[in-house]
Amino acid sequence: MVVNQMPGAFHYFFRPGAFRINKATSILLLALLLCLLLPALASASQTPKHLDPELKQRLLSAMDTKNGFKDRFDADVWLTDMGARLKRYMPDDQTRLQLLLDIHREASIAKLNPQLVLAVIHVESGFDRFALSWVGAQGYMQIMPFWKNELGRSDDNLMHTETNLRYGCTILKYYIDMEKGNLQRGLARYNGSLGRTKYPEKVFRFWDRYWKVN
């Protein structure tokens, strides 16, 4: 037996044409959607009218700095541990080793925990060197191109690993310092979402689950 009738409210909502909306309603829904999306877009992609002089100086100074591990034993322990964790996302041994060396160096220059930087990269790009967001952020740490213009370094290639990490680590450290060491607020500033906790909480989850050293 085929049942072709639906009772009550169920029949009302699923009757032919129940989900049609008129033009005025469509415009209203679109306007509401834009109101929700525009603040997030602005925070992620807006070029600052005046770059903080201290941050600008940090970035300029960082571009010519070199650093690395304290000694060979320290390098072997860290690279072996982190290499085993990163292998699932980056199978090629040479590429994986070079990225870890670059991350450790750039984190050390910026005085950041390199495992925190790994967590940020994990969230931002999933370890895709050529990641490009819908708002134009580029590379491992998703750097916005306006930073190059602010520094007068328009030829910098943000897909280049060392350059991308140098920008990202310097900017992240600056925001953490601005927040007097508060990682949650510093990470939110880095993401352009200060006042919200979703992004820093995600970074903390990835840090705890994949990268933190006990």
C-alpha positions in Angstrom: 0.0 0.0 0.0 1.4 3.4 -0.9 0.8 6.2 1.5 0.4 9.5 -0.4 -0.8 11.8 2.3 1.3 13.4 5.1 -0.5 14.7 8.2 -0.5 18.1 9.8 2.6 20.3 9.9 4.7 17.7 8.1 2.4 17.9 5.1 2.5 21.7 5.2 6.3 22.1 5.1 6.8 19.4 2.5 4.0 20.4 0.1 5.0 21.5 -3.4 6.4 25.0 -3.4 6.8 25.2 0.4 10.4 26.3 0.2 10.0 28.9 -2.5 11.0 32.4 -1.4 10.2 35.7 -3.2 12.7 38.2 -4.5 12.4 40.5 -1.5 13.1 37.7 0.9 16.1 36.6 -1.2 17.6 40.1 -1.0 17.0 40.3 2.7 18.7 37.0 3.3 21.7 38.0 1.1 22.0 41.3 3.0 22.0 39.4 6.3 24.7 37.0 5.0 26.9 39.9 3.9 26.6 41.5 7.4 27.9 38.3 8.9 30.8 37.8 6.4 32.1 41.3 6.0 33.6 41.7 9.5 35.6 38.5 9.2 36.8 39.4 5.7 37.9 42.8 6.8 39.9 41.5 9.8 41.7 39.0 7.7 42.6 41.1 4.6 42.5 44.7 5.5 45.7 46.6 5.0 46.6 48.7 8.0 46.8 52.4 7.4 49.9 52.7 9.5 52.1 49.7 10.3 53.3 49.8 13.9 56.9 51.2 13.8 58.1 48.5 16.2 56.6 45.7 14.2 58.0 47.1 11.0 61.5 47.3 12.6 61.3 43.8 13.8 60.4 42.5 10.4 63.2 44.4 8.7 65.7 43.3 11.2 64.6 39.7 11.1 65.0 39.4 7.3 68.9 39.4 7.7 69.2 37.2 10.8 70.5 33.7 10.9 70.3 31.2 13.8 69.9 27.5 14.6 70.2 24.7 17.1 72.4 25.0 20.2 74.3 21.8 19.4 74.2 18.6 17.4 72.6 16.5 20.1 69.8 19.0 20.5 69.3 18.9 16.8 69.2 15.1 16.5 66.7 14.7 19.3 64.3 17.4 18.0 64.5 16.5 14.4 64.0 12.8 15.0 61.0 13.4 17.2 59.3 16.0 15.1 60.2 14.2 11.9 58.3 11.1 13.0 55.3 13.2 13.7 55.4 15.2 10.5 55.9 12.2 8.2 52.2 11.5 7.8 51.7 15.0 6.3 55.0 15.3 4.4 56.3 11.8 3.3 59.4 13.0 1.4 62.4 12.8 3.8 64.5 15.6 2.3 61.6 18.1 2.1 60.4 17.2 5.7 63.9 17.6 7.1 64.5 20.9 5.4 61.1 22.3 6.6 61.9 21.3 10.2 65.3 22.9 10.1 63.7 26.1 8.7 60.9 26.1 11.3 63.3 25.6 14.2 65.6 28.3 12.9 62.9 30.9 12.4 61.2 30.1 15.7 64.5 30.5 17.5 65.1 33.8 15.8 61.7 35.1 16.9 62.0 33.4 20.4 59.0 31.3 19.8 58.4 27.6 20.8 59.0 25.7 17.5 56.2 23.3 18.4 53.8 26.2 18.6 54.9 27.3 15.2 54.3 23.7 13.9 50.7 23.9 15.3 50.1 27.2 13.7 51.3 25.9 10.3 49.2 22.8 10.8 46.1 24.9 11.3 46.9 27.6 8.7 48.0 25.6 5.7 48.1 21.9 6.6 51.8 22.0 5.6 51.0 23.0 2.1 53.8 25.4 1.0 51.7 26.7 -1.9 48.5 27.2 0.1 46.5 30.3 -1.0 43.4 31.4 0.9 40.3 33.0 -0.6 41.5 36.4 0.8 45.0 36.1 -0.7 47.0 34.8 2.3 49.9 32.8 1.1 52.2 29.9 2.1 52.8 27.8 5.2 51.9 30.6 7.7 49.3 32.3 5.4 51.0 35.7 5.1 49.0 38.6 3.5 50.8 40.3 0.6 50.3 43.8 2.0 53.1 43.1 4.5 55.6 43.2 1.6 54.5 46.7 0.5 54.6 48.0 4.1 58.2 47.0 4.3 59.2 48.1 0.9 60.1 44.5 -0.1 57.7 44.0 -2.9 59.9 41.3 -4.5 59.7 39.0 -1.6 58.2 35.6 -2.5 55.8 34.6 0.2 55.7 31.0 -1.1 59.4 30.7 -0.4 59.7 28.7 2.8 62.3 30.8 4.7 60.7 34.1 3.7 57.2 32.9 4.7 58.4 31.6 8.1 60.4 34.7 8.8 57.4 36.9 8.3 55.0 34.6 10.1 57.2 34.0 13.2 58.1 37.7 13.5 54.5 38.8 13.3 53.2 36.1 15.7 55.9 36.9 18.3 55.1 40.6 18.0 51.4 40.0 18.7 52.2 37.7 21.6 54.5 40.4 23.1 51.8 43.0 22.5 49.5 40.8 24.6 52.2 40.5 27.4 52.7 36.8 26.7 49.0 35.9 26.5 49.1 33.2 23.8 45.4 33.1 23.2 45.1 36.8 22.5 48.3 36.8 20.5 47.1 34.0 18.3 43.8 35.7 17.9 45.5 38.9 16.7 47.6 36.9 14.3 44.4 35.4 12.8 42.6 38.8 12.8 40.0 37.5 15.2 40.8 39.2 18.5 37.8 38.9 20.9 37.0 35.4 19.6 38.5 32.1 20.8 37.8 29.7 18.0 41.2 30.0 16.2 43.5 30.0 19.3 41.6 27.0 20.7 42.1 25.1 17.5 45.8 25.9 17.5 46.1 24.7 21.2 44.3 21.5 20.3 46.7 20.7 17.4 49.6 21.7 19.6 48.5 19.3 22.4 47.6 16.5 20.1 50.3 16.5 17.6 53.3 18.7 18.5 53.8 19.3 22.2 56.8 17.7 23.9 56.0 16.1 27.2 
